Amino acid sequence: MWDETFEQLLRKHLSLMEAEDELTADINLRDFGLDSMGMVALMSSLEEAYGVRFVDDALQVENFATPETLWNTLAAMR
C-alpha cells in the first residue's frame, strides 16, 4: 500500500473528495475531480516529492485511473 505522502498529495488534487471520504485502492480518480490539468499538477508534485521522472510510458491516462494504478506506476519508477 502507499505511504502518507502519496495520500496527502493525491487528496490535494481530488477536488470532489471530502476529508472523511476513504481513499481506497480502486476508486475512480476522475469521479473525484482529477481532470487532465489536475493530472499534470499531480504528476509534478509526485516527481518532486519522490525524485522521479514520469517517462513517456507512464504518461498514459490509464496510469492515473485509480490510486492503486498510480501508486504502482510510481513504485516502478522508484
ZANU-310755 format. One record per residue: residue number from 1; residue in one letter; x, y, z of N, C-alpha, C in turn. Coordinates in nm, 3 decimals. Layout:
BEGIN
- i:aa:n_px:n_py:n_pz:ca_px:ca_py:ca_pz:c_px:c_py:c_pz
- NUM:A:X:Y:Z:X:Y:Z:X:Y:Z .
...
END
This chain:
BEGIN
- i:aa:n_px:n_py:n_pz:ca_px:ca_py:ca_pz:c_px:c_py:c_pz
- 1:M:0.083:-0.118:0.000:0.000:0.000:0.000:0.088:0.125:0.000 .
- 2:W:0.031:0.235:-0.034:0.106:0.360:-0.047:0.138:0.423:0.089 .
- 3:D:0.224:0.525:0.084:0.263:0.594:0.207:0.179:0.721:0.227 .
- 4:E:0.200:0.786:0.339:0.122:0.904:0.377:0.144:1.021:0.281 .
- 5:T:0.265:1.038:0.232:0.295:1.146:0.138:0.211:1.132:0.012 .
- 6:F:0.206:1.012:-0.041:0.127:0.985:-0.161:-0.019:1.020:-0.138 .
- 7:E:-0.074:0.975:-0.027:-0.216:1.002:0.000:-0.241:1.152:0.015 .
- 8:Q:-0.154:1.223:0.084:-0.172:1.367:0.101:-0.167:1.440:-0.033 .
- 9:L:-0.070:1.405:-0.116:-0.060:1.470:-0.248:-0.181:1.438:-0.334 .
- 10:L:-0.223:1.314:-0.332:-0.337:1.274:-0.413:-0.464:1.345:-0.368 .
- 11:R:-0.489:1.347:-0.240:-0.609:1.412:-0.187:-0.612:1.561:-0.224 .
- 12:K:-0.498:1.624:-0.229:-0.489:1.766:-0.263:-0.541:1.793:-0.404 .
- 13:H:-0.535:1.695:-0.491:-0.575:1.710:-0.630:-0.713:1.649:-0.660 .
- 14:L:-0.781:1.602:-0.558:-0.914:1.543:-0.574:-1.018:1.639:-0.516 .
- 15:S:-1.061:1.733:-0.597:-1.148:1.841:-0.552:-1.285:1.795:-0.503 .
- 16:L:-1.330:1.678:-0.545:-1.462:1.629:-0.506:-1.457:1.529:-0.391 .
- 17:M:-1.338:1.507:-0.335:-1.325:1.414:-0.223:-1.330:1.493:-0.093 .
- 18:E:-1.418:1.450:-0.005:-1.430:1.512:0.127:-1.324:1.453:0.221 .
- 19:A:-1.291:1.527:0.324:-1.188:1.482:0.419:-1.224:1.348:0.483 .
- 20:E:-1.353:1.324:0.504:-1.394:1.199:0.569:-1.406:1.082:0.471 .
- 21:D:-1.398:1.108:0.340:-1.404:1.001:0.241:-1.278:0.914:0.249 .
- 22:E:-1.300:0.784:0.243:-1.187:0.691:0.246:-1.124:0.682:0.107 .
- 23:L:-0.993:0.688:0.103:-0.920:0.673:-0.023:-0.885:0.525:-0.038 .
- 24:T:-0.965:0.456:-0.118:-0.943:0.313:-0.139:-0.865:0.292:-0.269 .
- 25:A:-0.809:0.176:-0.283:-0.722:0.144:-0.396:-0.792:0.152:-0.531 .
- 26:D:-0.923:0.127:-0.532:-0.991:0.111:-0.660:-1.088:0.225:-0.696 .
- 27:I:-1.087:0.336:-0.622:-1.177:0.445:-0.661:-1.134:0.504:-0.794 .
- 28:N:-1.230:0.554:-0.868:-1.201:0.619:-0.995:-1.163:0.764:-0.966 .
- 29:L:-1.038:0.800:-0.993:-0.989:0.933:-0.960:-1.064:1.043:-1.036 .
- 30:R:-1.107:1.014:-1.156:-1.184:1.112:-1.233:-1.318:1.143:-1.165 .
- 31:D:-1.377:1.042:-1.103:-1.504:1.062:-1.032:-1.489:1.158:-0.914 .
- 32:F:-1.367:1.172:-0.865:-1.341:1.261:-0.752:-1.272:1.391:-0.793 .
- 33:G:-1.277:1.420:-0.924:-1.235:1.551:-0.971:-1.098:1.560:-1.036 .
- 34:L:-1.030:1.451:-1.057:-0.899:1.458:-1.122:-0.917:1.469:-1.272 .
- 35:D:-0.892:1.587:-1.326:-0.902:1.609:-1.470:-0.761:1.616:-1.529 .
- 36:S:-0.752:1.648:-1.657:-0.621:1.646:-1.723:-0.525:1.749:-1.663 .
- 37:M:-0.576:1.867:-1.629:-0.490:1.967:-1.567:-0.444:1.920:-1.428 .
- 38:G:-0.535:1.856:-1.357:-0.500:1.801:-1.226:-0.397:1.690:-1.236 .
- 39:M:-0.405:1.610:-1.343:-0.307:1.503:-1.363:-0.167:1.561:-1.379 .
- 40:V:-0.157:1.668:-1.455:-0.027:1.732:-1.478:0.028:1.787:-1.346 .
- 41:A:-0.058:1.856:-1.270:-0.015:1.912:-1.142:0.023:1.801:-1.044 .
- 42:L:-0.056:1.695:-1.040:-0.027:1.582:-0.952:0.104:1.516:-0.993 .
- 43:M:0.122:1.495:-1.120:0.246:1.435:-1.169:0.367:1.518:-1.126 .
- 44:S:0.358:1.647:-1.140:0.467:1.736:-1.099:0.494:1.724:-0.949 .
- 45:S:0.389:1.721:-0.870:0.404:1.706:-0.724:0.470:1.573:-0.689 .
- 46:L:0.428:1.467:-0.755:0.486:1.335:-0.729:0.632:1.329:-0.770 .
- 47:E:0.665:1.388:-0.883:0.804:1.391:-0.928:0.892:1.461:-0.826 .
- 48:E:0.844:1.573:-0.777:0.922:1.650:-0.680:0.936:1.575:-0.547 .
- 49:A:0.827:1.519:-0.499:0.827:1.452:-0.370:0.910:1.324:-0.369 .
- 50:Y:0.910:1.252:-0.482:0.976:1.121:-0.485:1.104:1.120:-0.568 .
- 51:G:1.141:1.233:-0.627:1.265:1.239:-0.704:1.265:1.148:-0.825 .
- 52:V:1.152:1.141:-0.893:1.139:1.057:-1.013:1.098:1.143:-1.131 .
- 53:R:1.099:1.084:-1.248:1.052:1.148:-1.371:0.954:1.054:-1.438 .
- 54:F:0.835:1.104:-1.467:0.738:1.025:-1.543:0.785:1.022:-1.687 .
- 55:V:0.819:0.905:-1.736:0.863:0.888:-1.874:0.741:0.865:-1.962 .
- 56:D:0.761:0.866:-2.092:0.650:0.856:-2.187:0.554:0.741:-2.157 .
- 57:D:0.607:0.624:-2.125:0.521:0.508:-2.098:0.431:0.531:-1.977 .
- 58:A:0.475:0.610:-1.882:0.399:0.633:-1.759:0.295:0.744:-1.775 .
- 59:L:0.299:0.817:-1.886:0.211:0.931:-1.904:0.075:0.895:-1.964 .
- 60:Q:0.038:0.772:-1.957:-0.091:0.728:-2.010:-0.202:0.754:-1.909 .
- 61:V:-0.317:0.795:-1.957:-0.432:0.825:-1.871:-0.466:0.706:-1.782 .
- 62:E:-0.449:0.586:-1.831:-0.481:0.465:-1.754:-0.401:0.458:-1.625 .
- 63:N:-0.280:0.512:-1.624:-0.197:0.509:-1.504:-0.249:0.601:-1.395 .
- 64:F:-0.340:0.692:-1.431:-0.399:0.785:-1.335:-0.545:0.749:-1.307 .
- 65:A:-0.583:0.626:-1.333:-0.723:0.584:-1.319:-0.763:0.564:-1.173 .
- 66:T:-0.680:0.498:-1.097:-0.710:0.467:-0.957:-0.585:0.494:-0.873 .
- 67:P:-0.601:0.508:-0.742:-0.482:0.522:-0.658:-0.385:0.404:-0.673 .
- 68:E:-0.439:0.285:-0.685:-0.354:0.167:-0.697:-0.270:0.170:-0.825 .
- 69:T:-0.332:0.201:-0.939:-0.254:0.203:-1.063:-0.152:0.315:-1.060 .
- 70:L:-0.187:0.428:-1.002:-0.091:0.539:-0.993:0.024:0.504:-0.900 .
- 71:W:-0.007:0.445:-0.786:0.099:0.406:-0.692:0.191:0.301:-0.755 .
- 72:N:0.134:0.204:-0.825:0.216:0.101:-0.891:0.306:0.162:-0.998 .
- 73:T:0.255:0.260:-1.070:0.335:0.330:-1.172:0.450:0.403:-1.104 .
- 74:L:0.418:0.474:-0.998:0.520:0.548:-0.925:0.623:0.453:-0.864 .
- 75:A:0.577:0.346:-0.805:0.667:0.249:-0.741:0.763:0.187:-0.844 .
- 76:A:0.716:0.164:-0.964:0.800:0.105:-1.069:0.911:0.202:-1.111 .
- 77:M:0.885:0.332:-1.098:0.985:0.431:-1.137:1.088:0.455:-1.027 .
- 78:R:1.053:0.418:-0.905:1.144:0.441:-0.793:1.244:0.333:-0.788 .
END
